[in-house]
Amino acid sequence: MYAYVAVCPFTGHVDALILPCVDADAMSIFLEEIAIEHAEERVVVIMDRAGWHRANSLRIPENITITWLPSYSPELNPVEHIWEHIREKWFPNRIFNSLDEVVDQLEKALKWLMASPDYVRSMTCFAWMLN
């Protein structure tokens, strides 16, 4: 299972899906969900250069523009702070009895973040974005 997450650093809004694989088809599903959620908006998605982000088969909805991060620069990606938070706060030194328990915990973490836009904004909206 894989978590796909997009965050708006300015509002703290989080879009997330948990999907069974990580590939261009799954990424296309996630982008389509973002496009539907923000149908009246123009969305810029900042992505790293993972293979499934750059695949020729990736389907990019019309209201989404992709902007690429420079190679080897995860510190510039606001969503990396989401992963750090989830690892540190929701999965510290825990043993799970099943993958279902891991997914349940991940769902709790993502739902909490989705309901906490001020917190998300505080950890993803970098000063350089505001200038």
N, C-alpha and C positions, 0 to 999 in steps of 0.2 A: 504494500500500500504506500502511496506517495501523496504528500500534501502539496497542492498548488496554491500559492498565495500571492495576491497583489495588494498593495497598500497605496493609499493616497496620503503622502506625508502632510499635506496642507490641511486635510479634514480629519485624518485618522480613520477613514473608511477602509475596511478590509473586505476583500472578496477572497473566498477560499473554496476549494473542492478537494476531496480525498478520492483519488482514483487508483485503480489496481496496477497501473503501469506508468512508466515515464518514457514517452516517445512523442513523436510529432502529432499523432492522432489524439492522444490525451491532452497535449498542450492546445491543440485546435479546439477541443471541447471546452477547455478552460477559457480560452479567449472568446469563444462564442458566448459563454455564460457572462463574462464581463461585458461584452457588447450588448447583451440583452438587459443586464442590470443597469447599464448606463446608456440606454438607447438614444436619449436626447442629448448626449454629450459627445464631444470629441475626446477620446482617451489616448494618452501617450503612455505606452508600457515600456519601461526601461528593463532591458534584459541583458544577461551575460551571454556569452557565446557558446553555451551548451549546444551539443549536436541537435537535440530535439527542438531548440529555439530557432535554429538556422536551416532546418531541413527543407528541401524543396517542396515536400508534401504538406508543410505547415499552412493551414488555412487562416488568413488574417481577415477578420471582419472589416467592413468598410469604415466603421467609425473608430477603428483602432490604428494608431501609428506606432511602429516599433522603433525605439531608439536603443542603440547598442552601447553598452559600457565598454571602455577600453579593456583589453585583455588583462587578466590578472589584477583586477581592481575591485574585489568584493566589498571593500570598505566604502565604496561609492554607492552601493546598492542598498537603499533603505530597507528592503525586505530581509536582508541579512540580519538586521537587528531583531526582527520577528523570530527568526530561527534561533538566535541566541537566547532570547527570552523563553521560548518554548523549551529548549534544552535545559536551561538553568532552573526555571521555576516549575515546570510540569513533569520533567523526567529526571530529576536528580537522584542518583543512587537508588533507583527502583528496580525491582525484579517483577516482571509480569509473567503470569501463568499462560498467557496465550496472546496471539496476534490481535484477537478481538479486544482484549484489555488495553493493548497499546493504542489501537484505533479509537477506543472509547476515550482514553485520556487525551489523545490528540484532538478529538472533537470537542472535548471540554475546553481545552486550551484555545482553540480557534473561536469557539463561541464566546468565551470570555473576552478575547481580543476584539471581536466584532462588536461587543457591547461596551467597549472601553475606548472610544475614539480619542479622548484627551490623553490617555496613557500612550496609545499608539503614536499619536502626533508627537508626544514628548520624546520618543525614542527613534523616530524616523525623519523628522523634519529638521534637517541640518541647516546651520546658519548660512552656508553658501547657497542654499536653495532660495533663500529669502532676499538675497541681494541681487 
